[in-house]
């Protein structure tokens, strides 16, 4: 195998900082006519190291699709398990980067850490680069308004319903993708038909009611509507899984089996439990009015 130019990371969200690291990797490789390689992991390393679920900004499938548009030659998704977690930074460099990928240069974001106990920081990488004869390029962290662009910060914006900030740090609109499936059709019985969305289980979903743009995959049309994400406390107080329901304004077509994308634009309210069906219907009317008011004012 020809020597390669490698970058490593989780790259969740593929935000502006990630894109700069990838851009430099691609440019470096093209400049010396080598292959660019991106190494990423599944599941998120913290799920193995800290034994906690990490809700992702982008699904594994969406991340791969976004990276494919950035010019990387080889995309490798490595399974992150306990034996991987116990591998030292030097062990990873030797066994994976040197022996398998014949690395000529490693491009890393300044805050990225890898190897057991996250030993693999910028300082150690520079030492290992000298020892194993490859170049280390450490890309400085990107900042917006003095804040470092990071996946954890973007997750906090999304959870708060601050999609404007999340999108600014991502450098694009944050989107949720899923497939419409047939459910109880309770929305129809309330006079507000909804599309129930089956979504990738790994993704982050903020709870509440939101004004949203809806992209219909089959026609690429963009509609507007209201999205409810939560556990339907009025009807299913014991529910554990989040449901994702979409009411599209002035739209009657059946969407079962179709794929749709959602861009959440504005949080209308938190999810709440209502004492009667009538009370819920009154609130849904108010939600619809507020969403329409938002779109009238901001256009999106």
C-alpha positions in Angstrom: 0.0 0.0 0.0 1.2 3.5 -0.8 1.8 5.8 2.1 -1.1 7.9 3.3 -2.2 11.1 4.9 -4.5 10.4 7.8 -6.9 12.2 10.1 -8.6 10.7 13.1 -11.7 11.7 15.0 -15.3 11.0 16.0 -16.4 13.9 13.8 -19.9 14.0 15.3 -21.9 16.8 13.7 -19.2 17.5 11.1 -19.0 21.1 12.3 -16.8 23.9 11.0 -13.8 22.8 13.1 -14.1 19.2 11.7 -14.4 20.5 8.2 -11.2 22.6 8.5 -9.2 19.5 9.7 -10.6 17.4 6.8 -9.9 20.2 4.3 -6.2 20.4 5.5 -6.0 16.5 5.2 -7.3 16.5 1.7 -5.2 19.4 0.5 -2.0 17.9 2.1 -2.7 14.5 0.4 -3.4 16.1 -3.0 -0.4 18.3 -2.8 2.0 15.3 -2.6 -0.2 12.9 -4.6 -1.1 10.6 -1.7 -4.4 9.1 -0.6 -6.2 10.9 2.2 -7.7 8.6 4.9 -10.2 9.4 7.6 -10.5 7.1 10.6 -13.6 7.3 12.8 -15.2 5.1 15.4 -18.5 3.4 16.1 -19.9 3.5 18.7 -18.8 6.9 20.2 -15.7 6.0 22.4 -17.3 7.5 25.5 -20.0 4.8 25.3 -17.3 2.2 25.9 -14.9 4.2 28.1 -17.5 5.9 30.4 -20.3 3.3 29.8 -22.8 6.1 29.0 -25.0 6.7 26.0 -23.9 9.6 23.8 -26.7 11.2 21.8 -25.2 12.1 18.4 -25.7 15.2 16.3 -25.5 13.2 13.1 -26.4 9.5 12.6 -23.5 7.2 11.5 -25.1 7.1 8.1 -25.5 10.8 7.8 -21.9 11.5 8.9 -20.5 9.2 6.2 -22.6 10.9 3.6 -21.5 14.3 4.6 -17.8 13.3 4.7 -18.1 11.8 1.2 -18.7 15.3 -0.1 -15.5 16.7 1.3 -12.9 14.9 -0.9 -11.6 12.2 1.4 -10.3 9.2 -0.6 -10.7 6.4 2.0 -13.3 6.4 4.9 -12.7 3.8 7.6 -15.1 3.3 10.5 -13.5 1.3 13.2 -15.4 -0.6 15.9 -14.6 0.9 19.2 -14.5 -1.8 21.9 -12.9 -2.5 25.2 -9.6 -3.9 23.7 -9.4 -0.8 21.5 -10.0 1.4 24.6 -7.1 -0.3 26.4 -4.6 0.4 23.5 -2.1 3.0 24.3 -1.6 6.0 22.0 1.7 4.7 20.9 0.3 1.2 20.4 -2.4 2.8 18.2 0.1 4.7 16.2 2.3 1.7 15.7 -0.3 -1.0 15.0 -2.9 1.0 13.0 -1.2 4.1 11.6 2.3 2.8 10.8 1.8 -1.0 10.2 -1.6 -0.8 8.4 -1.8 2.6 6.8 1.9 3.5 6.2 1.2 7.0 7.5 3.3 9.8 6.0 1.5 12.6 7.9 -1.2 12.8 10.6 -3.5 15.8 10.7 -5.4 16.3 14.0 -7.5 18.9 15.7 -5.8 20.6 18.6 -8.2 19.2 21.2 -8.4 15.7 19.9 -7.2 12.9 22.2 -6.8 9.2 21.6 -5.3 6.1 23.2 -5.8 4.7 26.7 -6.6 7.4 29.2 -6.6 9.9 26.3 -2.7 10.0 26.4 -2.5 10.9 22.7 -2.4 14.7 22.9 -0.6 17.2 20.6 2.6 17.0 22.6 2.8 13.2 22.5 1.9 13.1 18.8 4.8 15.3 18.0 7.2 13.0 19.9 5.8 9.9 18.2 6.0 11.6 14.8 9.8 12.1 15.3 10.2 8.5 16.6 8.3 6.9 13.7 9.3 9.4 11.0 6.0 10.9 10.0 4.8 14.5 10.0 2.3 15.8 12.6 0.1 18.7 11.7 -2.0 20.1 14.6 -4.9 22.2 13.4 -5.8 25.0 15.9 -9.3 25.0 17.4 -11.8 27.1 15.5 -13.6 29.8 17.5 -16.8 31.8 17.0 -17.3 34.7 19.3 -14.5 33.5 21.5 -16.1 30.1 21.9 -14.3 26.9 20.7 -16.5 25.1 18.1 -17.1 21.7 19.6 -19.7 18.8 19.3 -20.5 19.1 23.0 -21.3 22.8 22.7 -23.5 22.2 19.7 -25.4 19.4 21.5 -26.1 21.8 24.4 -27.5 24.4 21.9 -29.8 21.7 20.3 -31.0 20.5 23.7 -31.9 24.2 24.6 -33.7 24.6 21.3 -31.2 27.3 20.2 -31.0 26.1 16.6 -29.7 29.4 15.3 -26.5 29.0 17.4 -26.2 25.3 16.6 -26.4 26.0 12.9 -23.9 28.8 13.1 -21.3 26.4 14.7 -22.2 23.6 12.3 -21.9 25.8 9.3 -25.2 24.4 7.9 -28.7 23.6 9.0 -29.0 20.7 11.5 -31.3 18.1 10.1 -33.1 15.0 11.4 -33.8 12.2 8.9 -36.3 9.4 9.2 -38.9 7.2 7.6 -42.7 7.6 8.0 -44.4 4.6 9.5 -48.1 3.8 10.4 -48.8 4.3 14.1 -52.0 4.7 16.1 -53.2 7.7 13.8 -54.3 9.5 17.0 -53.4 12.9 15.4 -55.9 12.2 12.6 -58.6 11.6 15.2 -57.8 14.9 16.8 -58.1 16.7 13.5 -54.4 17.2 13.1 -53.0 14.3 11.0 -49.3 13.6 11.8 -46.5 11.6 10.1 -44.8 9.4 12.7 -41.1 9.2 12.0 -38.8 6.3 12.6 -35.4 7.8 13.4 -31.9 6.4 13.9 -31.7 5.4 17.6 -28.3 7.0 18.2 -29.3 10.6 17.4 -30.0 13.5 19.8 -33.6 14.6 20.0 -34.6 17.7 21.9 -38.0 17.3 23.7 -40.8 19.7 23.0 -42.9 21.3 20.3 -41.2 23.0 17.4 -41.8 25.0 14.3 -40.0 23.2 11.5 -39.3 22.9 7.8 -40.0 19.5 6.3 -38.1 18.2 3.3 -40.0 15.5 1.3 -37.4 13.1 0.0 -39.5 11.8 -2.9 -40.1 15.3 -4.5 -37.4 17.4 -2.7 -40.2 19.8 -1.8 -39.9 21.9 1.4 -43.0 22.3 3.5 -43.7 24.0 6.9 -45.3 22.5 10.0 -45.1 21.6 13.7 -43.0 18.8 15.1 -43.7 17.2 18.5 -40.9 15.2 20.1 -41.5 13.4 23.3 -43.2 10.6 25.2 -46.9 11.6 24.7 -47.6 12.1 28.4 -51.3 12.7 27.9 -51.8 9.3 26.3 -48.7 7.3 27.4 -47.5 8.5 30.8 -45.3 5.4 31.2 -43.6 5.7 27.8 -39.8 5.4 27.7 -39.0 6.0 24.0 -39.3 9.4 22.4 -41.9 9.7 19.6 -41.4 12.1 16.7 -44.6 13.3 15.1 -44.8 15.8 12.2 -47.9 17.9 11.3 -47.4 19.5 7.9 -49.5 22.6 7.1 -52.2 22.2 4.4 -51.0 18.8 3.3 -53.1 15.7 2.8 -50.9 13.2 0.9 -50.1 9.8 2.5 -46.4 9.5 3.3 -46.1 6.0 4.7 -42.7 4.5 3.8 -41.4 7.8 2.6 -38.2 9.4 3.9 -38.3 12.9 5.2 -35.9 15.4 6.6 -36.7 17.9 9.4 -35.1 21.3 10.1 -36.2 22.5 13.6 -36.3 26.3 13.5 -38.0 27.5 16.7 -39.0 25.9 20.0 -42.6 26.7 20.8 -43.0 25.1 24.2 -42.0 22.1 26.4 -43.9 18.9 26.2 -46.7 18.8 28.8 -49.5 16.5 29.9 -53.1 17.6 29.4 -56.1 16.6 31.5 -58.4 16.0 28.5 -58.4 15.5 24.7 -60.2 18.8 24.3 -57.5 20.7 26.2 -54.8 19.1 24.0 -56.7 20.1 20.8 -56.9 23.7 22.0 -53.1 23.7 22.7 -52.4 22.1 19.3 -54.3 25.0 17.6 -52.2 27.5 19.5 -49.0 25.7 18.6 -50.0 25.9 14.9 -50.8 29.6 15.1 -47.4 30.3 16.8 -45.5 28.3 14.2 -47.3 30.1 11.4 -46.5 33.5 13.1 -42.9 32.5 13.4 -42.6 31.6 9.7 -44.5 34.8 8.7 -42.0 36.9 10.6 -38.7 35.1 9.8 -39.5 33.3 6.6 -37.8 30.2 7.9 
